[in-house]
Amino acid sequence: MVIGVMAVSMAAVSVSVSQQSEKTANVQLKQSLNIVRDDLIGKQAELLAKTTQAATANYRGGQLKLILQAKPQENFMNTKSTYEEICNDLMQMAMNSDLWKIVIYDIDKELTAFVMREGQTFELGFAVYRPALKFHIVKLKMGEQITSGSWKEANTIDGAGIDIKYPAVLATAGRTSFEQIDQSVCLVSYMPVVGAVYDQKSGGRKEKQFGLAIAIKRLDAGFVDQMAALTGMEINLFNKNRLSFGSLKEYKKIQASPFATPKGDWTFKKQDVLVNMVDLENDSYFQGALPLSGPKGLAGSVAALSSTKVVRDNTWQIFKLLGIVYLGCLLLVAPLSYFFSNSVAKPLYRVINSLKQTTRKILLSSGQVSSFGGELASGSSEQAASLEETSSSLEEMSSMTRQNADNANQANIFSKEGTDNLKKANESMKSLVVSMEEISTASSDVAKIVKTIDEIAFQTNLLALNAAVEAARAGEAGAGFAVVAEEVRSLALRSAEASQNTQGLISHILEKIETGSTNMQATDENYRKVAVSVEKTRKLLEEISAASNEQANGIEQLNTVVMEMDKVTQRNAASAEESASASEDLNLQSSDINKIVAELVALVDGKKMSSREMTDIAVAGRTVEPQKAAPTVAMAPIKRLKVTGSTHPREVRLDEIISNDTGGEDFEDF
């Protein structure tokens, strides 16, 4: 058995060591690729600085401006020195820096100047577009100087990655990216060429873009060797699919899941590393792959590889070491077991005797606990039944009190509404009295006006009579005037008659208004009396409502007390039942202890405990017959009575009613 346990433990430890070694290898791969990433980020910054120099050296914007101005006039001779100066600058930069190509385009996206380097050989030149496209090219070795006779004309240039016409939109800000050019993984940097021009609006100078400078650095075998030396890993550089350079030559095609396309605010610093396994013909490797992406998509990837043989060797070494340790343990087990068998036997006999005595005491105690638990459970059940009846009575009282409080509150609301309506009617009546008084005043004014009209009609009648008399005196000359006077007199009589009729009607109206005003005052007085009665009724209802609410509040507090008592009672009943059950379990466990003691005796001295001894222990436990626990009363928890209408609710704490100690003096009768 011991040998089996050791074998299983050796296997488990070996598996654990193998898994830990794999995790360590993956962590080392990620750390190695972080070193590669940091180096490439440094190369990006350095290349961007060189491109900035190519775009700004010797007032590059002014040089491109001069070439652009001379291009339409086909005046090449005036700009030849400018072209040669640009090319000489580019060659010096390529010689001082490990750059593959430097290219400059003008604002029309046409090639202006370039330099290409292959080992110690440089090819540089510029393009002239008028009257026909011609290239002026020079090929030099390291250290040679350009002379006037060095330039040769050509119709084409042989340079991968150099377009005569730039195929995309010219960049307006500096940036770097990874691109695949002629099966090579390259780091490419872009920088706009900017110069100053005169601004007619402001009368000053402003910046304007005249072209674009591009610098290209190829990731070669030197880069791979440097990264392998820094990381201590096998480093392979792949273009999109195939191996470009690497220290593990037999690994020719990248084996990795498809790399995710960069999105959003992606930067090379945030690029995730992919970790997986690579199986080759001779060995398997842990691989970490770092994709090199740019605006044109995936340009290539860098892979760091670690052989799984290292993990296997470590696991085998641990396995052999554990085998030696376990073998030594086996050689020590036999003598140690003989020694401990003699030194432990005597203490075991003392333990067996103690177990016998303890078993007798446990059986006796469990019988007493069972008896007490049964009595306690029976009393708790009876108390729970009484509390249930009390709760039912409280629920009925609460329902009646709640209904009384609701009715009183409703009547109080109606009384308030009636009082408000009477107040509004009283206000309307006052307004009506005022309106009647105003109508009476207006009618008096109308009567005065009618009286004035009557007096005017009377005077008009007199004047008509005088006019008729004067017309009669005039004879025939006043005949016409007499007719008019007669008509005026007739109208005056009609006006007097109408005025008298109107005055009679107004007098009648004034009498009616006086009668109505008297009636309204009487009605207003009655309304006032009714309002006083309603207000008294409302105050009585408020007092009834307040009393009902206080009564409901008291029942709520009593209900809370009953609920807390019910919880305590139920806990006591449950505890009693558990105590009775525990005592039964204790009896059973005591019997099991008897069997264990017998087996322990047999294990120590090779003979079984006599049946008489076992019977003595069992009889000792039956001296007190345990009483069965009373059945638990199945009672639902007392519901909390929701008493509405309480205006001053108060939280009733359990410690205000009973003691927190359920076994204290307050529960001795239970």
C-alpha positions as CSV (number, residue, x, y, z in Angstrom):
1,M,0.0,0.0,0.0
2,V,2.8,2.4,0.9
3,I,4.6,1.6,-2.4
4,G,1.3,2.4,-4.3
5,V,0.9,5.7,-2.5
6,M,4.5,6.6,-3.3
7,A,4.1,5.8,-7.0
8,V,0.9,7.9,-7.2
9,S,2.6,10.8,-5.5
10,M,5.6,10.6,-7.8
11,A,3.3,10.7,-10.8
12,A,1.3,13.6,-9.4
13,V,4.5,15.6,-8.6
14,S,5.9,14.9,-12.1
15,V,2.7,16.1,-13.8
16,S,2.7,19.2,-11.7
17,V,6.4,19.9,-12.4
18,S,5.7,19.4,-16.2
19,Q,2.7,21.8,-16.1
20,Q,4.7,24.4,-14.2
21,S,7.6,24.1,-16.6
22,E,5.2,24.7,-19.5
23,K,3.8,27.8,-17.8
24,T,7.3,29.1,-17.2
25,A,8.3,28.5,-20.8
26,N,5.2,30.5,-22.0
27,V,6.1,33.3,-19.6
28,Q,9.7,33.4,-20.9
29,L,8.4,33.4,-24.5
30,K,6.2,36.5,-23.8
31,Q,9.1,38.2,-22.0
32,S,11.4,37.5,-25.0
33,L,8.9,38.9,-27.5
34,N,8.5,42.0,-25.2
35,I,12.2,42.5,-25.7
36,V,11.8,42.2,-29.4
37,R,8.8,44.6,-29.3
38,D,10.8,47.2,-27.3
39,D,13.7,47.0,-29.8
40,L,11.4,47.5,-32.8
41,I,9.7,50.5,-31.1
42,G,13.2,52.0,-30.6
43,K,13.9,51.4,-34.3
44,Q,10.6,53.1,-35.2
45,A,11.6,56.2,-33.3
46,E,15.1,56.3,-34.8
47,L,13.8,55.8,-38.3
48,L,11.2,58.5,-37.9
49,A,14.0,60.9,-36.8
50,K,16.1,60.0,-39.9
51,T,13.0,60.6,-42.1
52,T,12.5,64.0,-40.5
53,Q,16.1,64.8,-41.2
54,A,15.6,63.8,-44.9
55,A,12.5,66.0,-45.1
56,T,14.0,69.1,-43.5
57,A,17.8,69.1,-44.3
58,N,19.1,72.1,-46.3
59,Y,15.7,73.7,-46.5
60,R,14.2,70.7,-48.3
61,G,10.8,72.4,-48.7
62,G,12.4,75.4,-50.6
63,Q,14.3,72.9,-52.8
64,L,11.1,71.1,-53.8
65,K,9.4,74.4,-54.3
66,L,12.1,75.5,-56.8
67,I,11.9,72.2,-58.7
68,L,8.1,72.4,-58.9
69,Q,8.3,76.0,-60.3
70,A,10.9,75.0,-63.0
71,K,9.1,71.7,-64.0
72,P,6.5,73.3,-66.5
73,Q,9.2,75.4,-68.3
74,E,11.4,72.3,-68.9
75,N,14.3,74.3,-67.5
76,F,16.4,71.3,-66.1
77,M,19.8,73.0,-66.2
78,N,18.6,75.6,-63.6
79,T,17.6,72.9,-61.1
80,K,20.3,70.3,-61.8
81,S,22.4,71.5,-58.9
82,T,19.4,71.3,-56.6
83,Y,18.8,67.7,-57.7
84,E,22.4,66.8,-57.1
85,E,22.4,68.4,-53.7
86,I,19.3,66.5,-52.6
87,C,20.8,63.2,-53.8
88,N,24.1,63.9,-52.0
89,D,22.2,64.5,-48.7
90,L,20.3,61.3,-49.1
91,M,23.5,59.3,-49.7
92,Q,25.2,60.7,-46.7
93,M,22.1,59.7,-44.6
94,A,22.1,56.2,-46.0
95,M,25.8,55.8,-45.3
96,N,25.6,57.0,-41.7
97,S,22.4,54.9,-41.0
98,D,21.6,51.3,-41.7
99,L,18.8,52.3,-44.2
100,W,17.8,50.3,-47.2
101,K,16.1,53.1,-49.2
102,I,15.2,56.8,-49.0
103,V,12.7,58.3,-51.5
104,I,11.3,61.8,-52.0
105,Y,8.1,62.6,-53.9
106,D,6.9,66.1,-54.8
107,I,3.3,67.4,-54.2
108,D,2.2,66.0,-57.6
109,K,3.1,62.4,-56.2
110,E,5.9,62.2,-58.8
111,L,9.3,60.7,-57.9
112,T,11.9,63.5,-57.2
113,A,15.0,61.7,-55.8
114,F,16.0,58.4,-54.3
115,V,18.9,56.4,-52.8
116,M,19.2,52.5,-52.5
117,R,21.8,50.6,-50.6
118,E,22.9,47.0,-51.1
119,G,25.8,46.1,-48.8
120,Q,28.7,48.6,-49.6
121,T,27.1,49.7,-52.9
122,F,24.8,52.8,-53.3
123,E,22.6,53.7,-56.2
124,L,21.2,57.2,-56.2
125,G,19.4,59.4,-58.7
126,F,16.6,61.8,-59.6
127,A,13.9,62.0,-62.2
128,V,13.4,64.8,-64.9
129,Y,9.9,64.8,-66.5
130,R,10.3,67.4,-69.3
131,P,10.4,67.0,-72.3
132,A,10.4,63.3,-71.6
133,L,10.9,61.2,-68.4
134,K,14.6,60.5,-67.8
135,F,16.4,59.2,-64.8
136,H,19.9,60.5,-63.8
137,I,21.6,57.7,-61.9
138,V,25.0,57.3,-60.1
139,K,26.4,54.0,-58.6
140,L,29.1,54.3,-56.0
141,K,31.1,52.2,-53.6
142,M,31.5,53.1,-49.9
143,G,33.8,56.1,-49.7
144,E,33.6,57.2,-53.4
145,Q,32.7,60.8,-54.2
146,I,30.2,62.1,-56.8
147,T,31.6,64.0,-59.8
148,S,30.0,65.8,-62.7
149,G,30.8,62.9,-65.0
150,S,29.3,60.3,-62.7
151,W,25.7,60.8,-63.7
152,K,24.2,58.5,-66.4
153,E,20.9,58.8,-68.0
154,A,18.4,55.9,-68.0
155,N,14.8,55.3,-69.0
156,T,14.0,53.1,-66.0
157,I,15.2,52.3,-62.5
158,D,15.6,48.8,-61.0
159,G,14.5,49.2,-57.4
160,A,11.7,47.3,-55.6
161,G,9.5,49.5,-53.4
162,I,10.2,52.7,-55.5
163,D,7.2,53.8,-57.5
164,I,7.5,56.5,-60.3
165,K,4.0,57.7,-59.3
166,Y,3.2,57.5,-55.6
167,P,0.0,55.2,-55.5
168,A,-1.6,56.6,-52.3
169,V,-2.6,59.9,-50.6
170,L,0.5,61.8,-49.4
171,A,0.8,61.6,-45.6
172,T,0.3,64.9,-43.9
173,A,1.9,63.8,-40.6
174,G,4.8,61.7,-39.6
175,R,4.2,58.0,-39.0
176,T,5.8,54.5,-39.2
177,S,4.5,51.1,-40.1
178,F,5.5,47.6,-41.0
179,E,5.3,46.6,-44.7
180,Q,6.3,43.7,-46.9
181,I,8.5,44.9,-49.8
182,D,10.0,42.4,-52.3
183,Q,9.4,39.5,-49.9
184,S,11.2,41.4,-47.1
185,V,9.7,42.6,-43.9
186,C,10.5,46.3,-43.6
187,L,10.0,49.2,-41.2
188,V,8.8,52.2,-43.3
189,S,8.6,55.8,-42.1
190,Y,6.7,58.7,-43.7
191,M,7.3,62.5,-43.1
192,P,5.8,65.4,-45.1
193,V,8.2,67.9,-46.7
194,V,7.1,71.4,-45.7
195,G,8.2,74.9,-46.8
196,A,7.3,78.5,-46.2
197,V,5.2,80.6,-48.7
198,Y,3.9,84.1,-48.7
199,D,0.3,84.5,-47.4
200,Q,-1.4,87.4,-49.2
201,K,-4.2,87.6,-46.6
202,S,-2.1,87.9,-43.5
203,G,0.9,89.5,-45.3
204,G,3.2,87.0,-43.6
205,R,4.6,83.5,-44.1
206,K,2.8,80.3,-43.7
207,E,3.7,76.6,-44.0
208,K,2.8,74.5,-47.1
209,Q,3.4,70.9,-48.0
210,F,5.6,70.4,-51.1
211,G,6.2,66.7,-51.0
212,L,6.8,63.5,-48.9
213,A,10.0,61.8,-47.6
214,I,10.0,58.0,-47.1
215,A,12.7,56.0,-45.4
216,I,12.8,52.1,-45.5
217,K,14.7,49.9,-43.1
218,R,14.8,46.2,-43.8
219,L,14.7,43.7,-41.0
220,D,17.6,41.3,-41.9
221,A,19.7,38.4,-40.4
222,G,21.6,40.9,-38.2
223,F,18.3,41.8,-36.5
224,V,17.4,38.2,-35.9
225,D,20.9,37.3,-34.5
226,Q,20.8,40.3,-32.2
227,M,17.3,39.3,-30.8
228,A,18.4,35.6,-30.4
229,A,21.4,36.8,-28.4
230,L,19.3,39.2,-26.2
231,T,16.5,36.7,-25.4
232,G,18.4,33.4,-25.4
233,M,15.6,31.9,-27.6
234,E,15.4,30.6,-31.1
235,I,14.2,33.7,-33.2
236,N,12.6,33.4,-36.6
237,L,11.4,36.3,-38.8
238,F,8.6,35.5,-41.3
239,N,7.1,37.6,-44.0
240,K,3.4,37.0,-44.5
241,N,3.8,33.2,-44.8
242,R,7.4,32.1,-45.4
243,L,10.7,32.3,-43.4
244,S,12.8,35.3,-44.1
245,F,15.6,34.9,-41.6
246,G,15.9,32.7,-38.5
247,S,18.1,30.6,-36.2
248,L,15.8,27.6,-36.6
249,K,16.2,26.9,-40.3
250,E,14.0,23.8,-40.5
251,Y,11.0,25.9,-39.4
252,K,10.1,27.4,-42.8
253,K,6.4,28.4,-42.5
254,I,4.7,30.0,-39.6
255,Q,2.3,27.7,-37.7
256,A,-0.1,29.9,-35.8
257,S,-3.7,30.9,-35.7
258,P,-4.8,33.8,-37.9
259,F,-3.7,37.1,-36.4
260,A,-6.5,39.5,-35.5
261,T,-6.7,42.7,-37.7
262,P,-5.8,45.8,-35.7
263,K,-8.8,48.1,-35.0
264,G,-9.6,51.4,-33.3
265,D,-6.7,53.1,-31.4
266,W,-4.4,50.1,-32.0
267,T,-0.7,50.7,-31.5
268,F,2.2,48.2,-31.9
269,K,2.9,48.6,-28.2
270,K,-0.6,47.1,-27.5
271,Q,-0.1,44.2,-29.9
272,D,-1.1,40.8,-28.3
273,V,1.3,37.9,-28.4
274,L,0.0,34.4,-29.5
275,V,1.4,31.4,-27.6
276,N,1.0,27.8,-29.0
277,M,2.9,24.6,-29.8
278,V,4.8,23.9,-33.0
279,D,5.6,20.3,-34.1
280,L,8.6,19.7,-36.4
281,E,10.1,16.5,-37.7
282,N,12.9,16.4,-35.0
283,D,11.3,18.1,-32.0
284,S,8.3,20.1,-30.6
285,Y,8.6,23.7,-29.6
286,F,6.7,26.2,-27.4
287,Q,6.1,29.2,-29.7
288,G,5.3,32.9,-29.1
289,A,4.4,34.8,-32.2
290,L,4.3,38.7,-32.5
291,P,2.5,39.9,-35.6
292,L,4.0,42.9,-37.5
293,S,1.0,44.9,-38.9
294,G,0.5,48.2,-40.7
295,P,-2.1,50.1,-42.7
296,K,-1.7,47.7,-45.6
297,G,-2.4,44.7,-43.4
298,L,-0.1,41.9,-42.0
299,A,3.5,42.4,-43.1
300,G,5.1,39.6,-41.2
301,S,5.7,38.1,-37.8
302,V,8.5,37.4,-35.3
303,A,8.5,34.0,-33.6
304,A,10.3,33.1,-30.4
305,L,10.7,29.3,-29.9
306,S,11.8,27.1,-26.9
307,S,12.2,23.3,-27.2
308,T,9.9,21.1,-25.2
309,K,12.9,18.8,-24.6
310,V,14.0,21.1,-21.8
311,V,10.6,20.5,-20.0
312,R,10.9,16.8,-20.5
313,D,14.4,16.7,-19.1
314,N,13.4,18.7,-16.1
315,T,10.5,16.4,-15.4
316,W,12.7,13.3,-15.8
317,Q,15.3,14.7,-13.4
318,I,12.5,15.4,-10.8
319,F,11.1,11.9,-11.3
320,K,14.5,10.3,-10.7
321,L,15.1,12.4,-7.6
322,L,11.7,11.5,-6.1
323,G,12.4,7.8,-6.8
324,I,15.7,8.0,-4.8
325,V,13.9,9.8,-2.0
326,Y,11.0,7.3,-1.8
327,L,13.4,4.3,-2.0
328,G,15.2,5.8,1.0
329,C,11.9,6.1,2.8
330,L,11.0,2.5,2.2
331,L,14.3,1.3,3.7
332,L,13.5,3.3,6.9
333,V,9.8,2.1,7.2
334,A,10.5,-1.5,8.4
335,P,12.7,-0.8,11.4
336,L,10.7,2.2,12.4
337,S,7.4,0.2,12.2
338,Y,8.9,-2.5,14.6
339,F,10.1,0.2,17.0
340,F,6.8,2.1,17.1
341,S,4.7,-1.2,17.5
342,N,6.4,-1.9,20.8
343,S,6.5,1.7,22.1
344,V,2.9,2.5,21.2
345,A,1.2,-0.7,22.5
346,K,1.2,0.1,26.2
347,P,-0.2,3.6,25.8
348,L,-2.9,2.1,23.6
349,Y,-4.0,-0.2,26.5
350,R,-4.5,2.9,28.7
351,V,-6.5,4.6,25.9
352,I,-8.7,1.5,25.6
353,N,-9.5,1.5,29.4
354,S,-10.3,5.3,29.2
355,L,-12.6,4.7,26.2
356,K,-14.5,2.1,28.2
357,Q,-15.1,4.4,31.1
358,T,-16.0,7.3,28.8
359,T,-18.5,5.2,26.9
360,R,-20.4,4.4,30.1
361,K,-20.5,8.0,31.1
362,I,-21.7,9.1,27.6
363,L,-24.6,6.5,27.7
364,L,-25.7,7.7,31.1
365,S,-25.6,11.4,30.1
366,S,-27.4,10.8,26.8
367,G,-30.3,9.2,28.6
368,Q,-30.7,12.2,31.0
369,V,-30.5,14.6,28.1
370,S,-33.1,12.7,26.1
371,S,-35.5,12.8,29.1
372,F,-35.1,16.5,29.7
373,G,-35.4,17.2,25.9
374,G,-38.7,15.4,25.7
375,E,-40.2,17.3,28.6
376,L,-39.0,20.6,27.2
377,A,-40.3,19.8,23.7
378,S,-43.8,18.9,25.1
379,G,-44.0,22.2,27.1
380,S,-42.8,24.3,24.2
381,S,-45.5,22.7,21.9
382,E,-48.3,23.5,24.4
383,Q,-47.0,27.1,24.7
384,A,-46.9,27.4,20.9
385,A,-50.5,26.3,20.7
386,S,-51.5,29.0,23.3
387,L,-49.6,31.7,21.4
388,E,-51.4,30.7,18.2
389,E,-54.8,31.2,19.8
390,T,-53.6,34.6,21.2
391,S,-52.4,35.6,17.8
392,S,-55.8,34.7,16.3
393,S,-57.7,36.9,18.9
394,L,-55.3,39.8,18.2
395,E,-55.9,39.4,14.5
396,E,-59.6,39.8,15.0
397,M,-59.2,42.8,17.3
398,S,-56.8,44.3,14.8
399,S,-59.3,43.8,12.0
400,M,-62.1,45.6,13.9
401,T,-59.8,48.4,15.0
402,R,-58.5,48.8,11.5
403,Q,-62.0,49.0,10.1
404,N,-63.1,51.6,12.8
405,A,-60.0,53.7,12.0
406,D,-60.7,53.6,8.3
407,N,-64.3,54.6,8.7
408,A,-63.4,57.4,11.1
409,N,-60.7,58.6,8.7
410,Q,-63.2,58.5,5.7
411,A,-65.9,60.3,7.7
412,N,-63.3,62.9,8.7
413,I,-62.4,63.4,5.0
414,F,-66.0,63.8,4.0
415,S,-66.6,66.3,6.9
416,K,-63.6,68.3,5.7
417,E,-64.9,68.3,2.1
418,G,-68.4,69.5,3.4
419,T,-66.8,72.3,5.4
420,D,-64.8,73.4,2.4
421,N,-67.9,73.3,0.2
422,L,-69.9,75.4,2.8
423,K,-67.1,77.9,2.9
424,K,-67.2,78.2,-0.8
425,A,-71.0,78.5,-0.9
426,N,-70.8,81.2,1.8
427,E,-68.3,83.1,-0.2
428,S,-70.5,82.8,-3.4
429,M,-73.5,84.1,-1.3
430,K,-71.5,87.1,-0.2
431,S,-70.5,87.8,-3.8
432,L,-74.2,87.5,-4.8
433,V,-75.3,90.0,-2.1
434,V,-72.7,92.4,-3.3
435,S,-73.8,92.0,-6.9
436,M,-77.5,92.6,-5.9
437,E,-76.5,95.8,-4.1
438,E,-74.6,96.9,-7.1
439,I,-77.7,96.2,-9.3
440,S,-79.9,98.2,-7.0
441,T,-77.5,101.1,-7.1
442,A,-77.4,100.9,-10.9
443,S,-81.2,100.8,-11.1
444,S,-81.4,104.0,-9.0
445,D,-79.0,105.7,-11.4
446,V,-81.2,104.5,-14.3
447,A,-84.3,106.0,-12.6
448,K,-82.5,109.3,-12.3
449,I,-81.7,109.3,-16.0
450,V,-85.3,108.4,-16.9
451,K,-86.5,111.3,-14.8
452,T,-84.1,113.6,-16.6
453,I,-85.5,112.4,-19.9
454,D,-89.0,113.0,-18.7
455,E,-88.1,116.6,-17.8
456,I,-86.5,117.1,-21.2
457,A,-89.7,115.8,-22.9
458,F,-91.8,118.2,-20.9
459,Q,-89.6,121.2,-21.8
460,T,-89.6,120.1,-25.4
461,N,-93.5,120.0,-25.3
462,L,-93.5,123.6,-24.0
463,L,-91.2,124.7,-26.7
464,A,-93.3,123.0,-29.3
465,L,-96.4,124.8,-28.0
466,N,-94.6,128.2,-28.1
467,A,-93.4,127.5,-31.6
468,A,-97.0,126.7,-32.7
469,V,-98.2,130.0,-31.3
470,E,-95.5,131.9,-33.0
471,A,-96.2,130.1,-36.3
472,A,-99.9,131.1,-36.0
473,R,-99.0,134.6,-35.6
474,A,-96.8,134.5,-38.6
475,G,-99.7,133.5,-40.8
476,E,-99.0,131.8,-44.1
477,A,-95.3,132.4,-43.7
478,G,-95.2,130.2,-40.6
479,A,-97.5,127.4,-41.8
480,G,-94.6,125.1,-42.5
481,F,-93.0,125.9,-39.2
482,A,-96.3,125.1,-37.4
483,V,-96.3,121.6,-38.9
484,V,-92.8,121.0,-37.7
485,A,-93.7,122.3,-34.2
486,E,-96.6,119.9,-34.1
487,E,-94.4,116.9,-34.9
488,V,-91.9,117.9,-32.3
489,R,-94.7,118.2,-29.7
490,S,-95.9,114.7,-30.7
491,L,-92.5,113.2,-30.2
492,A,-92.1,114.9,-26.9
493,L,-95.4,113.4,-25.7
494,R,-94.3,109.9,-26.8
495,S,-91.0,110.4,-25.0
496,A,-92.7,111.5,-21.8
497,E,-95.1,108.4,-22.0
498,A,-92.1,106.0,-22.5
499,S,-90.2,107.6,-19.7
500,Q,-93.1,107.1,-17.3
501,N,-93.4,103.4,-18.3
502,T,-89.7,102.8,-17.9
503,Q,-89.8,104.5,-14.5
504,G,-92.6,102.2,-13.4
505,L,-90.7,99.1,-14.5
506,I,-87.5,100.3,-12.7
507,S,-89.5,100.8,-9.5
508,H,-90.9,97.3,-9.8
509,I,-87.4,95.9,-10.3
510,L,-86.0,97.8,-7.3
511,E,-88.8,96.2,-5.1
512,K,-87.8,92.7,-6.4
513,I,-84.1,93.3,-5.8
514,E,-84.9,94.5,-2.2
515,T,-86.9,91.3,-1.6
516,G,-84.2,89.1,-3.1
517,S,-81.5,90.8,-1.0
518,T,-83.4,90.1,2.2
519,N,-83.9,86.5,1.3
520,M,-80.2,86.1,0.5
521,Q,-79.1,87.5,3.8
522,A,-81.4,85.0,5.6
523,T,-79.9,82.2,3.5
524,D,-76.4,83.3,4.3
525,E,-77.1,83.3,8.0
526,N,-78.5,79.7,7.7
527,Y,-75.3,78.7,5.8
528,R,-73.2,80.1,8.6
529,K,-75.1,78.0,11.2
530,V,-74.7,74.8,9.1
531,A,-70.9,75.5,8.7
532,V,-70.6,75.8,12.5
533,S,-72.3,72.5,13.0
534,V,-70.2,70.8,10.3
535,E,-67.0,72.1,11.9
536,K,-68.0,70.7,15.3
537,T,-68.8,67.3,13.7
538,R,-65.4,67.4,12.0
539,K,-63.6,68.0,15.3
540,L,-65.4,65.1,16.9
541,L,-64.5,62.8,14.0
542,E,-60.9,63.9,14.3
543,E,-60.9,62.9,17.9
544,I,-62.5,59.5,17.1
545,S,-59.9,58.9,14.3
546,A,-57.0,59.8,16.7
547,A,-58.3,57.5,19.4
548,S,-58.7,54.6,16.8
549,N,-55.2,55.2,15.6
550,E,-53.7,55.1,19.1
551,Q,-55.7,51.9,19.7
552,A,-54.3,50.4,16.5
553,N,-50.8,51.4,17.6
554,G,-51.2,49.6,20.9
555,I,-52.4,46.4,19.1
556,E,-49.4,46.7,16.8
557,Q,-47.0,46.7,19.7
558,L,-48.8,43.8,21.4
559,N,-48.7,41.9,18.1
560,T,-44.9,42.5,17.9
561,V,-44.4,41.1,21.4
562,V,-46.4,38.0,20.6
563,M,-44.4,37.5,17.4
564,E,-41.1,37.6,19.4
565,M,-42.5,35.2,22.0
566,D,-43.5,32.9,19.2
567,K,-40.0,32.9,17.7
568,V,-38.4,32.2,21.1
569,T,-40.9,29.3,21.7
570,Q,-40.3,27.8,18.3
571,R,-36.5,28.0,18.9
572,N,-36.9,26.3,22.3
573,A,-39.1,23.5,20.7
574,A,-36.6,23.0,17.9
575,S,-33.7,23.0,20.3
576,A,-35.5,20.4,22.5
577,E,-36.2,18.2,19.6
578,E,-32.6,18.5,18.4
579,S,-31.4,17.6,21.9
580,A,-33.6,14.5,22.0
581,S,-32.4,13.5,18.5
582,A,-28.8,14.2,19.5
583,S,-29.1,12.0,22.6
584,E,-30.4,9.1,20.4
585,D,-27.5,9.6,18.1
586,L,-25.2,9.7,21.1
587,N,-26.5,6.2,22.1
588,L,-25.9,4.9,18.7
589,Q,-22.4,6.4,18.6
590,S,-21.7,4.9,22.0
591,S,-22.5,1.4,20.6
592,D,-20.2,2.2,17.7
593,I,-17.4,3.1,20.2
594,N,-17.9,-0.3,21.8
595,K,-17.2,-2.0,18.5
596,I,-14.2,0.3,17.9
597,V,-12.8,-0.5,21.3
598,A,-13.2,-4.2,20.6
599,E,-11.4,-3.9,17.3
600,L,-8.7,-1.9,18.9
601,V,-8.2,-4.6,21.5
602,A,-8.0,-7.2,18.8
603,L,-5.5,-5.1,16.9
604,V,-3.2,-4.6,19.9
605,D,-3.2,-8.0,21.6
606,G,-4.8,-10.2,19.0
607,K,-7.9,-11.2,21.0
608,K,-11.5,-9.9,21.0
609,M,-13.2,-8.2,23.9
610,S,-15.4,-10.6,25.9
611,S,-19.1,-10.4,25.3
612,R,-19.5,-9.9,29.1
613,E,-17.5,-6.7,29.0
614,M,-19.4,-5.3,26.1
615,T,-22.7,-6.2,27.9
616,D,-21.6,-4.4,31.1
617,I,-21.0,-1.2,29.1
618,A,-24.3,-1.4,27.3
619,V,-26.3,-2.1,30.6
620,A,-24.7,1.0,32.1
621,G,-26.2,3.1,29.4
622,R,-29.7,1.7,29.9
623,T,-30.0,2.5,33.6
624,V,-31.9,5.6,32.6
625,E,-34.4,4.9,30.0
626,P,-34.5,7.9,27.6
627,Q,-37.9,9.4,27.1
628,K,-39.0,9.9,23.5
629,A,-39.4,13.5,22.5
630,A,-42.9,14.8,22.2
631,P,-44.0,15.2,18.6
632,T,-43.5,18.7,17.4
633,V,-46.7,20.7,16.8
634,A,-46.8,21.7,13.2
635,M,-47.6,25.4,13.5
636,A,-47.1,28.0,10.8
637,P,-45.3,31.2,11.9
638,I,-47.5,33.8,13.3
639,K,-48.2,36.4,10.7
640,R,-47.3,40.0,11.4
641,L,-50.6,42.0,11.7
642,K,-50.5,45.1,9.5
643,V,-52.4,47.8,11.4
644,T,-53.1,50.9,9.4
645,G,-54.0,54.3,10.7
646,S,-51.2,54.6,13.2
647,T,-49.9,58.1,13.3
648,H,-47.1,57.5,15.8
649,P,-45.5,54.1,15.0
650,R,-43.0,52.9,17.6
651,E,-40.5,50.0,17.3
652,V,-40.9,47.5,20.1
653,R,-37.6,45.8,21.0
654,L,-37.5,42.3,22.3
655,D,-35.3,43.2,25.3
656,E,-38.1,45.5,26.5
657,I,-40.4,42.5,27.0
658,I,-38.2,39.4,27.7
659,S,-34.6,38.6,28.5
660,N,-32.2,37.9,25.7
661,D,-31.1,34.7,27.5
662,T,-33.7,32.1,26.5
663,G,-32.6,30.0,29.5
664,G,-33.1,32.8,32.1
665,E,-35.5,33.2,34.9
666,D,-38.4,34.5,32.6
667,F,-38.7,31.0,31.0
668,E,-38.3,28.8,34.1
669,D,-42.1,28.0,33.9
670,F,-41.7,26.8,30.3
